[in-house]
Amino acid sequence: MLERIEHDRILELKLARPPVNALNRELLTTLRSAIVSAPEQGFDGLFLSGGESVFSAGLDVPELLTLDRDNLEASWLSFFAACQALAESPIPCVAAIGGHSPAGGAVLSLFCDYRVMVRRPEDEKPAMIGLNETQVGLVVPECIQYVFRRLVGHHTAERLLVAGAMIDAGHAFRIGMVDELAEPGDVENAAKRWLQSHLALPQQAMRMTRQIVRADIVEAINDPERLKLDVFLDAWFGKETQAVLQGLVARLKGG
């Protein structure tokens, strides 16, 4: 489910759960452990990568729909734990987004320091990214909304979040949701180049400065009042959300 690829002082964590790198509890637990242990193993930077067509399709909704409330809560907590690990990591983290990245895939990238996304040729369909939760009957928790607003600004975040909009890579770059566009096949290299530029800096000063400027992200993901998981779970089991999610799964199976 997760491949570890070492690039000298940089660790690549490649999502490898076919067909679309859907995030389930096992993958998320493995991912969190790998993020937390990377500095302990001597790595000075890490980046997440995924498939060429899909970085990650987000949480594994078909699996989540089979769970009772306790197991669903545990699964969602594993997702937020992975986000927390990225937010709290003492080393820089990059998302190398080589394909589509809806919902949970996009959220993981928000908690990284830097995001590189693929820019496909004009005659090909662009890779899309977005927090499309409202389209499937879900509400984006405040802790995630905060980090999104931090990147793109309040007004832009409002428009995209309320609509549950998916936007192409060029749009995401223009509003600051991603930091860099790279050609197909060069996304991972671009992530490495950015990390290497930071590894060339005096490490103590870089890390301490990074810790200060990212303190608000850590605070947001650790605040239970901004997560309100009980409220989220209540909504998940509501009639409207269940109907939309079941319809989504039916379409996926039909496709």
N, C-alpha and C positions, 0 to 999 in steps of 0.2 A: 504493500500500500504506500510505502514511503521509501524512496531511494536516497541514500546518502552518497554524495559525490564530493570528494575533497579537491579543492583548488588551492594548494599550499595553505595559506592562513585563512582561507575562505571556505565555508561549508555550504554546499548546495543541498537543499532539501526538496526533492522532486516528488510531487504528488503523483502516485501511480496506482490509482484504483479505477480500472476501466469500467464503463466506457467514458465517463465524463468527470471522473474524480469527485464524485459526490462524497460529502463529508459525513461519515458516521462516527459513532462514539469511539470505535477502535482506532480509526485513522487519526481522529483529533487527539486522543490520548497519546498516541505514538508521536504525533507532531509536537505536542506540548513538551513531551519528554526530550525530544531531540533539540528543541529550541533552548530549553533550560540547561541542558548538558553541554551545549556547544562551547560556551566560554570555559567551562571546567575542563574541556578536552583540548584547550589551547587555541581554539579558533578566535580570530579577531573580527570576523564579520560573517554574515550568513545571508543567503537569499533563497526565497521560495520560488519554485518553478512548477509547471504543470504540462498539460498536453499542448500540441500545436494548434488544435482547433478549439479546445476548451481548457482554460486554466483550471477552473473548478466551477461546477454547476451549482455550488452551494450545498446546503444541508440535504441529506438523503430523505426527502419528503416521504416516498413510499414506505421506507423503513420506520420513520417517525410515526406514521399513521397507525402502525401496528402496536404501538407502545401504550401502556397504561400511564397514568399521571406521574407516578414515581420514577419510572424508567425514562419517560420523556424529559422530566426535570433533570435527571442525571445526564442525558444526552446533551441538552442545552447547556448545562454547566460545563461539560467538556469542551463545547465550542467557545464559551466565554473564557475558559481557562487557557485555551490556545491564544486567544486575543490578548489576554493578560500577560502571557509569557512574552509575546512580541513587544507589548508596551513596556514591560519591565526589563527586557534584556539589556545587559550592560554593554553589548556590542551592537553596531549598526545592523539593521535588517532591511532587506530590499525585497519587493515583490516583482518578479520577472513574469509579466502577464503575456503569454504567447498566444492567447485565444480569448474566447468569450469568458466573462467573469461576472455572472449575476449574483445577487443576494450574498450568501455567505462567502463566496469567493471574493467578491468586492470588499466585504467587511474585513477579511484577513489582510487585504492590501492596505486598508486604511490605517491599521495599527503598525505598519512598517514605517521606516524612516523615509523611504523613497520608492517610487513606483515607475517601472519601465513597461510600456505596453507596445505590442506589435502594431506597425503601420503597414497594412497590406497594400498591394498594388491597386490602382484605381479601378481596374477591371474585375476585381474580386470584392466580395462582400466584406465590409470592415468588421473587425472584432468589436464586440459590444460589452459595455460594463454598466452596472447600475445597481441601486438598491430598490429592486422591484417588488418589495414585500407587499405593498398595498394591493398590487394586482392579484395576489393570491390570498388576500384576506388577512394579512398579518400587519402588525404595527412594529416599526423599527424602534427598539428601546432607546431611551434618551441618551444613554452612554455612547451609543453608536452614532446617533444623530449629532451629538456634540462634536465628535471627532470629524464627522463629515462637514459640519458647518465650519470647523476650524480650517479645513482645507479650501473650501470653495466659497465661503461667505454665507451669511444667513439667508439672504434673499434667494440666491441660486439654490441653496440646499432645500429651502421651503418648496420651490417649484418642482424640483426633481423628486423629493421624498413624497410629497402629497400625491403626485401622479404615479409614483412607482416607475419612473422613466428609466429606460435603458438607452444609453447614448453611445455613439461610436467613439473610437479611440481619439480621433482628431478633436471632437467636441470635449472629451474628457481632458485632453491636454490643454485646450484653450481656457478651461475654467479652473485648472489646477488640481483636478482629481487624480491625474497622473502627471508625473514630472518630466517624462522623456518618452519620445516615440523612437522605435528602432525597427529596422528592416527585418523581415522574416529570417530566422536563423541567426540573428545577432542580438536577440533580446537578452539571453543569458550573459553574453559577452558585455553588453552595456551595463548590466547589473554588476558584473565583476569590476568593470572600469570605475564605476562610481564608488564602489567599496574600496578599491585600491587607492583612489584619490584621498579617501579618508584615513586609510592605513598609513599614508605617507605623512600625516600630521603628527605632531607630538601627542602621544596616545593619552596621557593623563589629562591634559588640557581639553582634548577633544571629547573624551568620555564624560568628564565632569560637566562641561558646558552642555553636552547632549542631555545629560540627566536633568539638569536644571530646566532646559527649555521644553522637555517632554513630561515634566512633572504633572501637568494638567491632564495629560492623556492617562497616566497611571491613576490619578485620582478619579477620573471619570469611570474607568472600567472596574474600579474597586468599590464604588459607592452603590450599596444595595438599593438606595432610593432612586438611583438613576437607571437601575436595571429593572426593578419591580417585576421579578420573575413570576410571582404568583398572579399578578394581573395579566401577564403575557400568557401564562398557562390557562387561565380562565378563558381568555379570548380564543385560544387555540381550540378548545373544546366547544366553543359556541357554534350554533347551527350554521350561521353564514360562513364562517371560516372553514368549517368541516365540509360544507357543500362545495366551496371553491377548491379546496385542496383535493377532495375526492375527484372532482371534475378534471383537475390538472393531472392526477395520476392516471385517470382513464384515458386522457389524450396521449399521455406518454406511452401507455401500453398499446394504444391503437396505432401510434407512429412507429 
